[in-house]
Amino acid sequence: GDIMEETGALIRKRRATISTGKCVPLKQVNGRSEVDESVNGRSDSGNIVTKRNVSDLPSTTSKERKKRINVPSDRQSCHRLQESLLSSASGYRNYRGVLNWCVVMLCLTTVFCFSRYGILVDPIQVVSLFIKDPYNMPAACLVIVSNVFIVAALYTERRLSVGCFSERVGLLVHSINLSVTLCFPVTIVLMVKSITPVGGASALGVYTVLFLKLYSYKDVNKWCREMSHAKARSLARSLSCSSIPRSRESGQDYQVSYPGNVTLRDLYYFVFAPTLCYELNFPRSPRIRMSFLLRRLFEMLFFTQLLVGLTQQWMIPIIQSSMKPLEDMDLPMMMERLLRLAVPNHLLWLIFFYWFFHSSLNFIAELLQFGDREFYRDWWNSETITYFWQNWNIPVHKWCLRHFYKPLLKSGVSKWLGQSAVFLASAFFHEYLVSVPLKMLRPWAFMGMMAQLPLAWFVARFLRGNYGNAAVWLSLIIGQPIAVLMYVHDYYVLHYREGEY
Amino acid sequence: GDIMEETGALIRKRRATISTGKCVPLKQVNGRSEVDESVNGRSDSGNIVTKRNVSDLPSTTSKERKKRINVPSDRQSCHRLQESLLSSASGYRNYRGVLNWCVVMLCLTTVFCFSRYGILVDPIQVVSLFIKDPYNMPAACLVIVSNVFIVAALYTERRLSVGCFSERVGLLVHSINLSVTLCFPVTIVLMVKSITPVGGASALGVYTVLFLKLYSYKDVNKWCREMSHAKARSLARSLSCSSIPRSRESGQDYQVSYPGNVTLRDLYYFVFAPTLCYELNFPRSPRIRMSFLLRRLFEMLFFTQLLVGLTQQWMIPIIQSSMKPLEDMDLPMMMERLLRLAVPNHLLWLIFFYWFFHSSLNFIAELLQFGDREFYRDWWNSETITYFWQNWNIPVHKWCLRHFYKPLLKSGVSKWLGQSAVFLASAFFHEYLVSVPLKMLRPWAFMGMMAQLPLAWFVARFLRGNYGNAAVWLSLIIGQPIAVLMYVHDYYVLHYREGEY
């Protein structure tokens, strides 16, 4: 009796494993229940062939199987109730090949253009975007000076860790350091005449990233001190190396605990690592894969070429030709130019996304043996605007969640207000990175970001599934060039029209 | 002891089920084993968010969970060892959004073109492709005459079912009927001057489909007779309605068994049904979904417009401009024109594929409540040429497998020879459908199909994964326009150059 009960329990347990595991569920198709093979988007092509070929033969008992050679009746039934794969009802979602198709088409177009027009990139023009005078590079100097703020943050943390600074003094020093990190480059960019807009934007980008990193550094070190003060040292150690099997597996991987991490080497690793969230013990990849590194390097070079070529040959002519309609506020012509600008602008954005978030960040991560390569998630499938913003830029999203949204929630702010605050902060930084280098304060980037809130509400409320996804794509394709045209128009009016009068 | 053994066997069986089932395997990432969530391409976006948000919090015991509000240390570790989604190592394959992107881009381009150039389709030109003289429509007459062959096949089967014809006589009559089905339209198309190439190709297409359907009809009925002669009537009934739960579920769904199916109504249902393989009891969908039907109808109309517009505005100008280089055998110019032709030709083929295999066949199937909508499989992911040919056209593939390849194997032919024979037959029909309407016998279509065999060997031998997939795409993009240019050139030389001299 006992044995029976025990084995019965064992079977029930296994059954539970089966049902909670990610097995293919029995799916209701047209009111009838049947195992839907095609739903499984994960199995590779080879598997599908095998499976399908097997299912072509209807299941026969062993008795019937013997007769198969004589009685060919098992070939009679060769249809079964099912939806086409492209119907959304089929639930099929494996379109890796479509991505490859896009790559093949892009390469063919590039080859065709190069064979027809030759190499179109003008390198001197590119360099002149960044610097006006090779003996006077203020943007580069600005980036070099940023080391001061890194060292200041480390100094403050050192003092805090040994107790020389109280928490209050530490917070004050950090706040001053962080606000100077944001304000100092602004004054330089606005004051120095020889800084170009592109050079200024790059320098400001570096400072913004540094600001976010140092903010995270300050927060995490504070949490570590809070933990030690709570006299939960044992807990702290087990949490700081969260995945215990890792340290168990590879004995040589030593785990750093709190005061040991406040070193120059540790901080500079974090500054160069492709993440904005500080952690005492980052997951590390076991070795540098040379072939991976070289492929990413090749992609970086190829896509840089493509980005510059497309901008010079496609974007700039359209932008120049849309100045006249924009000045005259000629609405039909403006719409036409906007649609013409939308396609190259969107392609540039997509190539930029791949170039930065896949090629470049993976290249840096591989060099530094940084293990977490989640720089983006599947935003291309996003069916709501919110999902897109949560998944296209994971380093920033992670930072916002960890150092802004969750602390806000903890301080009693409502969920909706917290989300709006994140969008507001994001809008501020977008404006900061565009207005300051162009040396003109216009609200377009800010408004573009804030317009996402009602848009997100609208899409989530009225559109579902593939229609929602199409709406996200449309907002990307149409929304961006509007903002671009606005800034370009204002910049043009400010700098070139003045000369005319 | 016996009970232990039995339950032990049961557990082993369950374990086998788990390991062969489609559960997510423990995946080796960078040498460490961990359950990879991102692999699961099937879960929809919403699910991923939930799962990810949960995984943001490292797993904590209930003791620690209580302390979470006071000790914020669970926020410390926010990275884990993982690959980027676009890296092939991640195994992620859900790119439904990329397909939507293609649709959005296509619609935007169409809207842009229409808003700029107006509606470009010339309907009179389209009609004139099919008929020269509205009072003399030989292609339409040819299609109407095809009913004779359907009735002849039914008559033969009736005679066979009651025993008036012996199997031998039946085979002879069927063979005559089938060969006349193939040869009769050829003589008409070649003899009647007023048939246009497009009209002729359509009529021949109808006759080819009819030939394949009647061949299948003859085979299946023969199998049914073989079964009844084997005195296995009870077995026959259980097999003819292969999915037993269906008949059990809905009592009103009666299942036809052999001699009852030889009716005019049954045969005409099969003739119009979107399949080439006859079956006594087709799976039926429970009702006609009006919204589905209307969406497919809209797609059919929209894509017809697009197909005609693209051909008239994009294809024909390029083809006309490539006649001169082709005549002079100017190789660099020919290459350039080929590349220029490749993109519109490929887009047309893709739109045609969707228009025919998804919209049109689903529309017909919905009207006829035909249940099996598998008209294509995931050929866009194919990593070998063979996989592409096995999956892009399922009705033909199913027919070849059931009525040509498997009988060949059974008669002792080797697997490789059987595959080559299928390609040979396919090449014959491609040639048949192109050469006869153009009234010129050129080997390009035949050679194009036969060239797939060495190409398939090459791709399978040297290319894997995404590279194999890219090779399949390239062969589609480059291969087709070569054959198109060949025929167009020869047709042009034959019909227009003659007039010059």
Interface residues (C-beta under 8 A of the other chain):
Chain A: I3 M4 T7 G8 L10 I11 R14 R15 T17 I18 G21 K22 C23 V24 N30 G31 R32 S38 V39 N40 G41 R42 S43 S45 G46 I48 V49 R52 D56 P58 E64 K67 N70 V71 P72 S73 D74 R75 Q76 S77 C78 H79 R80 L81 Q82 E83 S84 L85 L86 S87 G91 Y92 R93 N94 Y95 R96 G97 V98 L99 N100 W101 C102 V103 V104 M105 L108 T109 V111 F112 S115 R116 V220 W223 C224 E226 M227 A230 A232 L235 A236 L239 S240 C241 S242 S243 R246 E249 T275 C277 E279 L280 N281 F282 P283 R284 S285 P286 E336 L339 R340 A342 V343 Y354 F357 H358 N362 G371 D372 R373 E374 F375 Y376 R377 D378 W379 W380 N381 S382 E383 Y387 Q390 K398 L401 R402 K406 N466 N469 A470 W473 L474 I477
Chain B: I3 M4 T7 G8 L10 I11 R14 R15 T17 I18 G21 K22 C23 V24 N30 G31 R32 S38 V39 N40 G41 R42 S43 D44 S45 G46 I48 V49 R52 D56 P58 E64 K67 N70 V71 P72 S73 D74 R75 Q76 S77 C78 H79 R80 L81 Q82 E83 S84 L85 L86 S87 G91 Y92 R93 N94 Y95 R96 G97 V98 L99 N100 W101 C102 V103 V104 M105 L108 T109 V111 F112 S115 R116 V220 W223 C224 E226 M227 A230 A232 L235 A236 L239 S240 S242 S243 R246 E249 T275 C277 E279 L280 N281 F282 P283 R284 S285 P286 E336 L339 R340 A342 V343 Y354 F357 H358 N362 G371 D372 R373 E374 F375 Y376 R377 D378 W379 W380 N381 S382 E383 Y387 Q390 K398 L401 R402 K406 N466 N469 A470 W473 L474 I477
